[in-house]
Amino acid sequence: MKKKQMIFLLLLILVLLAGMIFLVRKRKLELAKMRRPVQYRPVVQVVSVKKGAIDVSVKYLGEIIPVTETQIASKVTGYIEKIFVDDGARVSKGSVLVKIDDRDVKAHIESIEARIEAAQGNLEALEAKLPGLKSAVYTNRGIYERNRILYRNKAIGKEELDISKKNFELALSELKATEKSIWAQKQMIASLKAQKRAEEVLLSYTTIRAPFNGIVQRRELSEGDIAVPGKPILSIIRPDAGVKVVVEVAPEDFVKIKPGTSAKLILSGKAITTKVSSLYPAASPSSLGICNILLEKAPFGLPYHTRIEVEIITEKPKGLIAPSQCLLRQGNINFVIKVDDKGIAHKIPVKILGTNEKHICFASSHLREGDFLVIARESRLTRISDGQSVEVTKRMQEASID
């Protein structure tokens, strides 16, 4: 009984295997008759690799500052009586800008003049006494000398000699006192005249004049405000002295810049090519370096203290060059996609030497000048596989994709 069961089981297995073989062969025949799908070939544009150098730059905002900008302040304290100019006014050297109330200064000068006049009167009175005093001294000296001779000859007594001596000494003392008073009066007059000159200088300071031909940049104070020494009333710029564009630059970029480095001033798509004039490391409170670009006039006619975009060239790497839209970034590795003569795409790693808005400069032992690279948006580059066949629709010497 068991033997029959085994035979039956083997026959069943053979039937099943035969059925499976039949079904597989049938499916293969059906698949063979079906039309194979056409392999997908991406349509691409390619651009040729060049050799050369590119400009690598950094962009910052710079401030347009006049080279000569003077703060006009009063040298005396007083109320501002009149300001004769407004913002933007052109002024000539020596023209009156501001008048400070001068009444106190004038009153002080008048007081000094009165004291000088009184001192002059006293001096004249003292000097008028000199001839008489000198004559008295001369006379009393003669009497005293004569009495000394007479006393030695015992012609007069001691009392008469003493009286003549005392008269002589009194006359001499009065002369010396008067001469001393005359000297003191002269010193007082000289001091008062010096005070008057100082006050006259202060009086001149109450009229503030333009130090040069220029333009009033802004008014800081108004009529009726108190002007004090050192507090600006106006600021004046000197247009013929030129302007400078002051750029604060990060340390890592500053070390790559030197005087004469090429730069561009950019406004609304327009550019002015210029050069860095001077550098001042860590000159600003923010520890940023300062780059100055000197110009004869404000770029694009912009007003002073306006900010403008500044592009400064920091490097000029040399190597293979292609449009920046050839670059594919995957993680920390940079690739370009080369298309060979058979239309096969090859993903090639490259070492980036420098980039700008339009180009990349790179090195690779697997590429040479004249090779063609796929140029497209990075989202399209990621969909092209290494070794994949592509259809080239356009070959360009250099191009960019919108």
The 8 nearest C-alpha neighbors of each residue, nearest first, counted from 0:
[[1, 3, 2, 4, 5, 6, 7, 8],
 [0, 2, 4, 3, 5, 6, 7, 8],
 [1, 3, 5, 0, 4, 6, 7, 8],
 [4, 2, 6, 0, 1, 5, 7, 8],
 [5, 3, 7, 1, 2, 6, 8, 0],
 [4, 6, 8, 2, 7, 3, 9, 1],
 [7, 5, 3, 9, 8, 4, 10, 2],
 [6, 8, 4, 10, 5, 9, 3, 11],
 [9, 7, 11, 5, 10, 6, 4, 12],
 [10, 8, 12, 6, 11, 7, 13, 5],
 [9, 11, 13, 7, 12, 8, 14, 6],
 [10, 12, 8, 14, 9, 13, 7, 15],
 [11, 13, 15, 9, 14, 10, 16, 8],
 [14, 12, 10, 16, 15, 11, 17, 9],
 [15, 13, 17, 11, 12, 16, 18, 10],
 [14, 16, 18, 12, 17, 13, 19, 11],
 [17, 15, 19, 13, 18, 14, 20, 12],
 [16, 18, 14, 20, 15, 19, 13, 21],
 [19, 17, 15, 21, 16, 20, 14, 22],
 [18, 20, 16, 22, 21, 17, 23, 15],
 [21, 19, 17, 23, 18, 22, 16, 24],
 [20, 22, 18, 24, 19, 23, 25, 17],
 [21, 23, 25, 19, 20, 24, 26, 18],
 [24, 22, 26, 20, 25, 21, 19, 27],
 [25, 23, 27, 21, 26, 22, 20, 28],
 [24, 26, 22, 28, 23, 27, 21, 29],
 [27, 25, 29, 23, 28, 24, 30, 22],
 [28, 26, 30, 24, 29, 25, 31, 23],
 [27, 29, 31, 25, 26, 30, 24, 32],
 [28, 30, 26, 32, 27, 31, 25, 33],
 [31, 29, 27, 33, 32, 28, 26, 34],
 [32, 30, 28, 29, 33, 27, 34, 26],
 [31, 33, 29, 30, 28, 34, 27, 35],
 [32, 34, 30, 31, 35, 29, 28, 36],
 [35, 33, 36, 32, 31, 30, 37, 29],
 [34, 36, 33, 37, 31, 38, 30, 32],
 [37, 35, 38, 34, 39, 33, 30, 40],
 [36, 38, 39, 35, 40, 34, 388, 41],
 [37, 39, 36, 40, 35, 388, 41, 387],
 [40, 38, 37, 41, 388, 389, 36, 387],
 [41, 39, 389, 388, 390, 42, 38, 387],
 [42, 40, 389, 390, 43, 39, 383, 388],
 [41, 43, 390, 391, 389, 40, 392, 44],
 [44, 42, 391, 390, 392, 41, 373, 45],
 [43, 45, 393, 391, 392, 373, 374, 394],
 [46, 44, 373, 394, 372, 374, 371, 395],
 [45, 47, 395, 371, 372, 396, 397, 394],
 [46, 48, 371, 369, 396, 370, 372, 49],
 [47, 49, 368, 369, 370, 321, 320, 371],
 [50, 48, 320, 368, 319, 47, 369, 51],
 [49, 51, 319, 320, 318, 368, 48, 52],
 [50, 52, 317, 318, 319, 320, 49, 53],
 [53, 51, 317, 316, 315, 318, 54, 360],
 [54, 52, 315, 316, 55, 360, 317, 51],
 [53, 55, 315, 314, 56, 312, 52, 355],
 [56, 54, 314, 355, 312, 313, 354, 315],
 [55, 57, 312, 313, 311, 54, 310, 58],
 [58, 56, 311, 310, 312, 59, 313, 55],
 [57, 59, 310, 309, 311, 56, 308, 60],
 [60, 58, 309, 308, 61, 310, 57, 246],
 [59, 61, 308, 307, 309, 306, 246, 62],
 [60, 62, 246, 245, 307, 306, 244, 309],
 [61, 63, 306, 245, 244, 304, 305, 64],
 [62, 64, 244, 304, 303, 305, 243, 306],
 [63, 65, 243, 304, 242, 303, 62, 244],
 [66, 64, 242, 67, 68, 243, 241, 236],
 [65, 67, 242, 241, 243, 240, 64, 68],
 [68, 66, 65, 237, 236, 240, 69, 241],
 [67, 69, 236, 235, 65, 66, 237, 234],
 [70, 68, 235, 234, 71, 236, 67, 233],
 [69, 71, 234, 231, 233, 72, 235, 68],
 [70, 72, 233, 231, 232, 234, 69, 73],
 [73, 71, 231, 232, 230, 229, 70, 228],
 [72, 74, 228, 75, 227, 226, 229, 204],
 [75, 73, 228, 204, 72, 76, 227, 229],
 [76, 74, 73, 228, 227, 77, 204, 201],
 [77, 75, 227, 226, 228, 74, 225, 73],
 [78, 76, 226, 225, 100, 99, 75, 79],
 [77, 79, 225, 100, 223, 224, 99, 226],
 [80, 78, 99, 222, 223, 224, 81, 225],
 [79, 81, 99, 100, 98, 222, 78, 223],
 [82, 80, 98, 222, 97, 79, 83, 99],
 [83, 81, 97, 84, 96, 222, 98, 80],
 [82, 84, 96, 97, 81, 95, 85, 98],
 [85, 83, 82, 88, 96, 86, 215, 97],
 [86, 84, 88, 87, 215, 218, 83, 217],
 [85, 87, 217, 215, 88, 216, 218, 84],
 [86, 88, 215, 216, 214, 85, 89, 217],
 [89, 87, 215, 214, 86, 85, 84, 90],
 [88, 90, 214, 213, 215, 87, 91, 212],
 [91, 89, 213, 212, 214, 88, 94, 92],
 [92, 90, 212, 94, 93, 211, 209, 213],
 [91, 93, 211, 212, 209, 210, 94, 90],
 [92, 94, 209, 208, 91, 210, 95, 211],
 [93, 95, 208, 209, 91, 92, 96, 90],
 [96, 94, 208, 207, 97, 93, 209, 206],
 [95, 97, 83, 208, 207, 82, 84, 209],
 [96, 98, 82, 207, 81, 83, 95, 206],
 [97, 99, 206, 81, 80, 205, 79, 207],
 [100, 98, 205, 79, 80, 78, 101, 77],
 [99, 101, 80, 78, 77, 102, 79, 98],
 [102, 100, 104, 103, 99, 105, 205, 202],
 [103, 101, 105, 104, 100, 106, 107, 202],
 [104, 102, 106, 105, 101, 107, 100, 108],
 [103, 105, 107, 101, 106, 102, 202, 108],
 [104, 106, 108, 102, 107, 103, 101, 109],
 [107, 105, 109, 103, 108, 104, 102, 110],
 [106, 108, 110, 104, 105, 109, 103, 111],
 [107, 109, 105, 111, 110, 106, 195, 112],
 [108, 110, 112, 106, 107, 111, 105, 113],
 [111, 109, 107, 113, 108, 112, 106, 114],
 [110, 112, 114, 108, 113, 109, 115, 107],
 [111, 113, 115, 109, 114, 110, 116, 108],
 [114, 112, 116, 110, 111, 115, 109, 117],
 [113, 115, 117, 111, 116, 112, 118, 110],
 [116, 114, 112, 118, 113, 117, 188, 119],
 [115, 117, 119, 113, 114, 118, 112, 120],
 [118, 116, 114, 120, 119, 115, 113, 121],
 [117, 119, 115, 121, 120, 116, 122, 114],
 [118, 120, 122, 116, 117, 121, 115, 123],
 [121, 119, 117, 123, 118, 122, 124, 116],
 [122, 120, 118, 124, 119, 123, 125, 117],
 [123, 121, 119, 125, 120, 124, 181, 184],
 [122, 124, 126, 120, 121, 125, 127, 119],
 [125, 123, 127, 121, 122, 126, 120, 128],
 [126, 124, 122, 128, 127, 123, 121, 181],
 [125, 127, 123, 129, 128, 124, 122, 181],
 [128, 126, 124, 125, 129, 123, 130, 131],
 [129, 127, 125, 126, 131, 130, 132, 124],
 [128, 130, 132, 126, 131, 127, 133, 125],
 [131, 129, 133, 132, 128, 134, 127, 126],
 [132, 130, 134, 133, 129, 128, 135, 127],
 [131, 133, 135, 129, 134, 174, 130, 136],
 [132, 134, 136, 130, 135, 131, 129, 137],
 [133, 135, 131, 137, 132, 136, 130, 138],
 [136, 134, 132, 138, 137, 133, 139, 170],
 [135, 137, 170, 133, 139, 134, 171, 138],
 [136, 138, 134, 140, 135, 139, 133, 141],
 [139, 137, 135, 141, 140, 136, 134, 142],
 [140, 138, 167, 142, 136, 141, 137, 135],
 [139, 141, 143, 137, 138, 142, 167, 136],
 [142, 140, 144, 138, 139, 143, 145, 137],
 [143, 141, 139, 145, 140, 144, 146, 138],
 [142, 144, 163, 140, 146, 141, 164, 145],
 [145, 143, 141, 147, 146, 142, 140, 148],
 [144, 146, 142, 148, 147, 143, 141, 149],
 [147, 145, 149, 143, 148, 144, 160, 150],
 [146, 148, 150, 144, 145, 149, 143, 151],
 [149, 147, 151, 145, 146, 150, 152, 144],
 [148, 150, 146, 154, 152, 147, 151, 155],
 [149, 151, 153, 147, 155, 152, 148, 154],
 [152, 150, 148, 153, 149, 147, 154, 146],
 [153, 151, 149, 150, 154, 148, 155, 147],
 [154, 152, 150, 151, 155, 149, 156, 148],
 [153, 155, 149, 152, 150, 156, 151, 148],
 [156, 154, 150, 153, 149, 159, 157, 146],
 [155, 157, 158, 159, 150, 160, 153, 154],
 [156, 158, 160, 159, 161, 155, 150, 162],
 [159, 157, 161, 160, 156, 162, 155, 163],
 [158, 160, 162, 161, 157, 156, 163, 155],
 [161, 159, 157, 163, 158, 162, 146, 164],
 [162, 160, 164, 158, 159, 163, 165, 157],
 [161, 163, 165, 159, 164, 160, 166, 158],
 [164, 162, 143, 166, 160, 165, 161, 167],
 [165, 163, 161, 167, 162, 143, 166, 160],
 [164, 166, 168, 162, 167, 163, 169, 161],
 [167, 165, 163, 169, 164, 168, 170, 162],
 [166, 168, 139, 164, 170, 165, 169, 140],
 [167, 169, 171, 165, 170, 166, 172, 164],
 [170, 168, 172, 166, 171, 167, 165, 173],
 [169, 171, 136, 173, 167, 168, 172, 135],
 [170, 172, 168, 174, 169, 173, 136, 167],
 [173, 171, 169, 175, 174, 170, 168, 176],
 [172, 174, 176, 170, 171, 175, 177, 169],
 [175, 173, 171, 177, 172, 176, 132, 178],
 [176, 174, 178, 172, 177, 173, 179, 171],
 [177, 175, 179, 173, 178, 174, 172, 180],
 [176, 178, 180, 174, 179, 175, 173, 181],
 [179, 177, 181, 175, 180, 176, 174, 182],
 [180, 178, 176, 182, 177, 181, 175, 183],
 [179, 181, 183, 177, 182, 178, 184, 176],
 [180, 182, 178, 184, 179, 183, 122, 177],
 [183, 181, 179, 185, 180, 184, 186, 178],
 [184, 182, 180, 186, 185, 181, 187, 179],
 [185, 183, 187, 181, 186, 182, 122, 180],
 [184, 186, 188, 182, 187, 183, 189, 181],
 [187, 185, 183, 189, 184, 188, 190, 182],
 [188, 186, 184, 190, 185, 189, 191, 183],
 [187, 189, 191, 185, 190, 186, 115, 192],
 [188, 190, 186, 192, 187, 191, 185, 193],
 [191, 189, 193, 187, 188, 192, 186, 194],
 [192, 190, 194, 188, 193, 189, 187, 195],
 [191, 193, 195, 189, 194, 190, 188, 196],
 [194, 192, 190, 196, 195, 191, 189, 197],
 [195, 193, 191, 197, 192, 196, 198, 190],
 [194, 196, 192, 198, 193, 197, 108, 199],
 [195, 197, 199, 193, 198, 194, 192, 200],
 [198, 196, 194, 200, 195, 199, 193, 201],
 [197, 199, 201, 195, 200, 196, 202, 194],
 [200, 198, 202, 196, 201, 197, 195, 203],
 [199, 201, 203, 197, 198, 202, 196, 204],
 [202, 200, 198, 204, 199, 203, 197, 205],
 [201, 203, 199, 200, 204, 205, 198, 104],
 [202, 204, 200, 201, 205, 206, 199, 207],
 [205, 203, 201, 206, 202, 207, 74, 200],
 [206, 204, 99, 202, 203, 98, 207, 101],
 [205, 207, 98, 204, 203, 97, 99, 208],
 [208, 206, 97, 96, 95, 205, 204, 98],
 [207, 209, 95, 93, 94, 96, 210, 206],
 [208, 210, 93, 92, 94, 211, 96, 95],
 [211, 209, 92, 93, 208, 212, 91, 94],
 [212, 210, 92, 209, 213, 91, 93, 237],
 [213, 211, 91, 92, 90, 237, 209, 210],
 [212, 214, 237, 90, 236, 89, 211, 235],
 [213, 215, 89, 236, 235, 88, 87, 90],
 [216, 214, 235, 87, 86, 88, 217, 234],
 [215, 217, 235, 234, 86, 87, 214, 236],
 [216, 218, 86, 234, 215, 233, 219, 87],
 [219, 217, 233, 220, 232, 86, 234, 85],
 [218, 220, 232, 233, 231, 217, 221, 234],
 [221, 219, 232, 218, 224, 222, 233, 231],
 [222, 220, 224, 223, 219, 82, 79, 218],
 [221, 223, 79, 224, 81, 80, 82, 220],
 [222, 224, 79, 78, 221, 80, 225, 81],
 [225, 223, 222, 79, 221, 78, 226, 220],
 [226, 224, 78, 77, 79, 227, 223, 76],
 [227, 225, 77, 76, 78, 73, 79, 224],
 [226, 228, 76, 230, 73, 75, 229, 225],
 [229, 227, 74, 73, 230, 75, 72, 76],
 [228, 230, 72, 231, 227, 73, 74, 71],
 [229, 231, 72, 228, 227, 232, 226, 73],
 [232, 230, 72, 71, 70, 233, 229, 219],
 [231, 233, 219, 220, 72, 71, 218, 230],
 [234, 232, 218, 71, 219, 231, 217, 70],
 [233, 235, 70, 216, 69, 217, 71, 215],
 [236, 234, 215, 69, 216, 214, 68, 213],
 [237, 235, 68, 214, 213, 67, 238, 216],
 [236, 238, 213, 67, 239, 240, 68, 214],
 [239, 237, 240, 241, 236, 213, 65, 296],
 [238, 240, 241, 237, 295, 296, 213, 242],
 [241, 239, 238, 237, 66, 67, 242, 295],
 [242, 240, 295, 296, 239, 238, 66, 294],
 [243, 241, 65, 66, 294, 64, 296, 293],
 [242, 244, 293, 292, 64, 294, 63, 66],
 [243, 245, 63, 292, 62, 61, 291, 64],
 [244, 246, 291, 61, 62, 290, 243, 63],
 [247, 245, 61, 290, 289, 248, 244, 291],
 [246, 248, 289, 288, 287, 290, 245, 249],
 [249, 247, 288, 287, 253, 289, 246, 250],
 [248, 250, 287, 252, 251, 253, 288, 247],
 [251, 249, 253, 252, 287, 254, 288, 248],
 [252, 250, 249, 253, 254, 255, 248, 287],
 [253, 251, 250, 255, 249, 254, 248, 256],
 [252, 254, 250, 256, 255, 251, 248, 249],
 [253, 255, 252, 256, 251, 250, 257, 313],
 [256, 254, 313, 253, 252, 257, 314, 251],
 [257, 255, 253, 254, 313, 260, 252, 258],
 [256, 258, 260, 259, 255, 278, 275, 277],
 [259, 257, 275, 276, 277, 260, 278, 256],
 [258, 260, 275, 274, 257, 276, 261, 277],
 [261, 259, 275, 274, 258, 257, 256, 262],
 [262, 260, 274, 312, 273, 311, 259, 275],
 [261, 263, 311, 274, 273, 310, 272, 312],
 [264, 262, 272, 310, 271, 309, 273, 270],
 [263, 265, 309, 271, 270, 308, 310, 272],
 [266, 264, 270, 308, 269, 263, 309, 268],
 [265, 267, 269, 268, 270, 308, 264, 307],
 [268, 266, 269, 265, 270, 308, 307, 299],
 [267, 269, 266, 265, 270, 264, 271, 308],
 [270, 268, 266, 267, 265, 271, 264, 299],
 [269, 271, 265, 264, 263, 272, 266, 268],
 [270, 272, 264, 263, 273, 265, 269, 298],
 [273, 271, 263, 262, 270, 264, 274, 261],
 [272, 274, 262, 263, 261, 271, 275, 264],
 [275, 273, 261, 262, 259, 260, 276, 292],
 [274, 276, 292, 259, 258, 260, 277, 291],
 [277, 275, 292, 258, 291, 293, 274, 259],
 [278, 276, 291, 258, 290, 275, 279, 292],
 [279, 277, 290, 289, 291, 280, 258, 257],
 [278, 280, 289, 282, 288, 281, 290, 277],
 [281, 279, 288, 282, 289, 278, 287, 253],
 [282, 280, 288, 286, 287, 283, 279, 289],
 [281, 283, 280, 279, 288, 289, 286, 287],
 [282, 284, 285, 286, 281, 287, 288, 289],
 [285, 283, 286, 282, 287, 281, 288, 247],
 [284, 286, 283, 287, 281, 282, 288, 247],
 [287, 285, 281, 284, 283, 288, 282, 250],
 [288, 286, 281, 249, 285, 248, 247, 283],
 [287, 289, 281, 280, 248, 247, 282, 279],
 [288, 290, 247, 279, 278, 246, 248, 282],
 [291, 289, 278, 246, 245, 277, 247, 279],
 [292, 290, 245, 277, 276, 244, 275, 243],
 [291, 293, 275, 244, 276, 243, 274, 294],
 [294, 292, 243, 242, 276, 291, 244, 295],
 [295, 293, 242, 296, 241, 243, 292, 297],
 [294, 296, 241, 242, 293, 297, 240, 239],
 [297, 295, 241, 294, 242, 298, 238, 300],
 [296, 298, 300, 301, 242, 299, 63, 294],
 [299, 297, 300, 301, 296, 264, 271, 294],
 [298, 300, 301, 297, 266, 271, 296, 269],
 [301, 299, 298, 297, 302, 296, 303, 305],
 [300, 302, 299, 297, 298, 303, 305, 63],
 [303, 301, 305, 304, 300, 297, 63, 298],
 [302, 304, 63, 305, 64, 301, 65, 297],
 [303, 305, 63, 64, 62, 306, 302, 65],
 [306, 304, 303, 63, 62, 302, 307, 301],
 [307, 305, 62, 61, 60, 63, 304, 308],
 [306, 308, 61, 60, 309, 62, 305, 265],
 [307, 309, 60, 265, 59, 264, 61, 310],
 [310, 308, 264, 59, 58, 263, 60, 61],
 [309, 311, 58, 263, 262, 57, 56, 264],
 [312, 310, 262, 56, 57, 313, 261, 58],
 [311, 313, 56, 261, 55, 314, 262, 54],
 [312, 314, 56, 255, 55, 256, 311, 57],
 [313, 315, 55, 312, 316, 54, 56, 255],
 [316, 314, 54, 53, 52, 55, 317, 313],
 [317, 315, 52, 53, 314, 353, 352, 318],
 [318, 316, 52, 51, 315, 360, 53, 319],
 [319, 317, 51, 50, 361, 360, 362, 52],
 [320, 318, 50, 361, 360, 49, 362, 51],
 [321, 319, 360, 49, 50, 359, 48, 318],
 [320, 322, 48, 359, 358, 323, 49, 325],
 [323, 321, 358, 324, 325, 357, 359, 399],
 [322, 324, 358, 359, 325, 357, 326, 321],
 [325, 323, 322, 326, 374, 375, 376, 377],
 [324, 326, 374, 323, 322, 335, 373, 375],
 [325, 327, 335, 324, 323, 334, 328, 333],
 [328, 326, 334, 333, 335, 377, 329, 380],
 [329, 327, 333, 332, 334, 330, 326, 331],
 [330, 328, 332, 331, 333, 327, 334, 381],
 [329, 331, 332, 328, 333, 327, 334, 348],
 [330, 332, 329, 333, 328, 334, 348, 327],
 [331, 333, 329, 330, 328, 334, 348, 349],
 [334, 332, 328, 348, 349, 327, 329, 331],
 [335, 333, 348, 327, 347, 349, 326, 328],
 [334, 336, 326, 347, 325, 327, 346, 337],
 [337, 335, 346, 345, 372, 373, 347, 344],
 [336, 338, 372, 345, 344, 371, 373, 335],
 [339, 337, 344, 343, 342, 371, 372, 345],
 [340, 338, 342, 341, 343, 337, 344, 371],
 [339, 341, 342, 338, 343, 371, 370, 344],
 [342, 340, 339, 343, 338, 388, 344, 389],
 [343, 341, 339, 389, 340, 388, 338, 344],
 [342, 344, 388, 338, 339, 341, 387, 386],
 [345, 343, 338, 386, 387, 337, 385, 388],
 [344, 346, 385, 337, 336, 386, 347, 338],
 [345, 347, 336, 385, 335, 334, 337, 344],
 [346, 348, 334, 335, 336, 345, 349, 337],
 [349, 347, 334, 333, 335, 346, 332, 350],
 [350, 348, 363, 334, 333, 362, 351, 361],
 [349, 351, 362, 361, 352, 363, 333, 348],
 [350, 352, 361, 353, 360, 349, 362, 359],
 [353, 351, 361, 360, 316, 350, 362, 354],
 [354, 352, 360, 351, 359, 316, 55, 361],
 [355, 353, 359, 358, 55, 360, 356, 352],
 [354, 356, 55, 358, 357, 359, 56, 54],
 [355, 357, 358, 354, 323, 359, 55, 322],
 [358, 356, 323, 355, 322, 359, 354, 399],
 [359, 357, 322, 323, 355, 321, 354, 356],
 [358, 360, 354, 323, 321, 320, 353, 322],
 [359, 361, 320, 353, 352, 319, 318, 351],
 [362, 360, 351, 352, 319, 350, 318, 349],
 [361, 363, 350, 349, 318, 319, 351, 364],
 [364, 362, 349, 365, 366, 350, 361, 348],
 [363, 365, 366, 362, 367, 349, 348, 347],
 [366, 364, 363, 367, 347, 348, 349, 362],
 [367, 365, 363, 364, 370, 368, 362, 337],
 [368, 366, 370, 369, 365, 48, 319, 364],
 [367, 369, 48, 49, 370, 50, 319, 366],
 [368, 370, 48, 47, 367, 371, 49, 366],
 [371, 369, 47, 48, 368, 367, 372, 366],
 [370, 372, 47, 46, 45, 337, 338, 48],
 [373, 371, 337, 45, 46, 336, 338, 374],
 [372, 374, 45, 336, 44, 325, 337, 43],
 [373, 375, 325, 45, 324, 44, 372, 46],
 [376, 374, 324, 377, 379, 400, 380, 325],
 [375, 377, 378, 379, 324, 380, 374, 400],
 [376, 378, 380, 379, 327, 375, 381, 324],
 [379, 377, 376, 381, 380, 382, 375, 327],
 [380, 378, 377, 381, 382, 376, 375, 383],
 [379, 381, 377, 382, 383, 378, 375, 376],
 [380, 382, 379, 378, 383, 377, 327, 384],
 [383, 381, 379, 380, 384, 378, 41, 377],
 [382, 384, 380, 381, 385, 387, 379, 41],
 [385, 383, 387, 386, 382, 344, 346, 381],
 [384, 386, 345, 346, 387, 344, 383, 336],
 [387, 385, 344, 345, 343, 384, 388, 346],
 [388, 386, 384, 344, 385, 343, 389, 383],
 [387, 389, 343, 342, 40, 344, 386, 390],
 [390, 388, 40, 41, 342, 42, 343, 387],
 [389, 391, 42, 41, 40, 43, 392, 342],
 [392, 390, 43, 44, 393, 42, 389, 45],
 [393, 391, 44, 43, 390, 42, 394, 45],
 [394, 392, 44, 391, 45, 395, 43, 46],
 [393, 395, 45, 46, 44, 396, 392, 391],
 [396, 394, 46, 397, 45, 398, 393, 47],
 [395, 397, 47, 46, 398, 394, 48, 49],
 [398, 396, 395, 46, 47, 322, 399, 321],
 [399, 397, 395, 46, 400, 322, 396, 374],
 [398, 400, 401, 322, 324, 397, 374, 357],
 [399, 401, 375, 398, 324, 376, 374, 322],
 [400, 399, 376, 375, 398, 324, 374, 357]]
